[in-house]
Amino acid sequence: MSESISPDVVVDSRGATCPGPLMDLIGKIKKVDPDTVIELQTSDNGSRSDVPEWIDEAGHEMLDVVEHDDYWSLYVKTTT
C-alpha cells in the first residue's frame, strides 16, 4: 500500500528512542490540518506498537507500516 501513499509531511525520528518518535509525531499532528498524511520514520522498535496504539486512541487513521533495512515508515492520516 505504501507505494500509493504520498505523505504531505515527513517526520524523521530515526535514531531517537522511545518515546521520542511518538512525541515528534504528536507535536506534528498538533500543527497540521485534518486529512494530512504524515510519514513517521523511526528506527525505534517500540514505535511499531506504541504509535499505532496511540493513533487508535487519538482517533487518527493508521494507513500502513513499511519496514526498510534499518527503520520503519509509519503512515498516519490525521482527523479533526
Stockholm file with secondary structure:
# STOCKHOLM 1.0

chainA/1-80         MSESISPDVVVDSRGATCPGPLMDLIGKIKKVDPDTVIELQTSDNGSRSDVPEWIDEAGHEMLDVVEHDDYWSLYVKTTT
#=GR chainA/1-80 SS CGGGCCCSEEEECTTCCTTHHHHHHHHHHTTSCTTCEEEEEECCTTHHHHHHHHHHHHTCEEEEEEECSSCEEEEEECCC
#=GC SS_cons        CGGGCCCSEEEECTTCCTTHHHHHHHHHHTTSCTTCEEEEEECCTTHHHHHHHHHHHHTCEEEEEEECSSCEEEEEECCC
//
